[in-house]
Amino acid sequence: MEEFLYEIAFKKRLCFLFLFVLVFGLTACGSRNTEQVEDNNEVKSNEVESDEQVVIKIADYLPTSHLISIHATLPWIDRIEELGEGKIKVEYYPAEQLGKINSQFDNLKNKVSDIAYIQPERIEGVLPLTNVGANLGIVKDAVSGSRAFSKLVHEDLYESEFKAHGVRPLWAAVSSSNQIVNSKHPVKTIEDFKGLKVRTSNGMQEQLMSEWGATPITMSGGELYSSWERGIVDGSLFAFLNWSAYQLETIVEYSTVNAAVGRGIIMFGVNEEVWDSWPKDVQEAVRQASEEIAERFPKDIAEYEEKQIMQYKEETNIEFYEIPEDELQRWNEKFQSYNNNWAENLDRKGLPGTEILEKFTQYNEEFSE
């Protein structure tokens, strides 16, 4: 009898164990299937076109009266919405409405904005390689230089610099060259800089002006006019495209037309996670609009500047003049030295400074042929 009861108890335990294994296996299998479905849904979530409207917040530090806004940012936004065919609504925040110029990159990373104007010069040490676009004497003109810089940004700098910040560049360009503008006297040689108080916008310009005998004063473009009026500065290194936004034509007395003391970087980027969350058709609309404006903007600015200089010559008493060719050659030799030092300093920090400088130089040669 005891053996019979023992056998029944044993069979019950065995049956219970079998049922436990069976239930556990089915649960695990179901879990794996659920995870598989979830994973598949996650992978395909931005591949499925949705009718839901996507709102894109674009932040900028420039006023809407600035030529970059007029010729680039505003047409670009219009084109994004046009290509979106009602599915995309852009909320535009110009003039530092979503943060000061030096905080906009952090705001982009933290999703305060979805897309933002990126100014590497204003976030020192964050995007050091990207600053090559503002280096001296490399770019021959804004059109070929913008194509070269765009190629560098998308093919090289995204992997080496932007990706780690979770930011994807959308489009990039360089401005026309900075001219030497002041209210004291014409600057036709290096020696003519001596004693001038010159507004600068980045470390390389600051170093250059200091070594050439001027007193560099770094400030934003928005501070320039009032500082000039008060005698804090005598002039600036400034591109023609920026004049009207800051009313420089009313205060400048002398200006070069063929100097090339660096250039401004124009760039917009998108938060990578935000980009990945968009449906494919939204991504494609933003991508296409960005490619179009990157090609169109430098051409528009070149045409505008040519007309603007003619107008200034006719309507103002500003003395426009050229730096002699032999002096320009002297400047370019010094610019090359500064560029090499810039690259070597980055190399010592473990960054590919020389590689990026060589590629940017190579791309400029390719596009200017």
Summary of the structure (lengths in Angstrom):
residues: 369
radius of gyration: 28.7
end to end distance: 103.3
largest distance: 122.9
contacts: 1179
relative contact order: 0.14
helix: 58%
strand: 15%
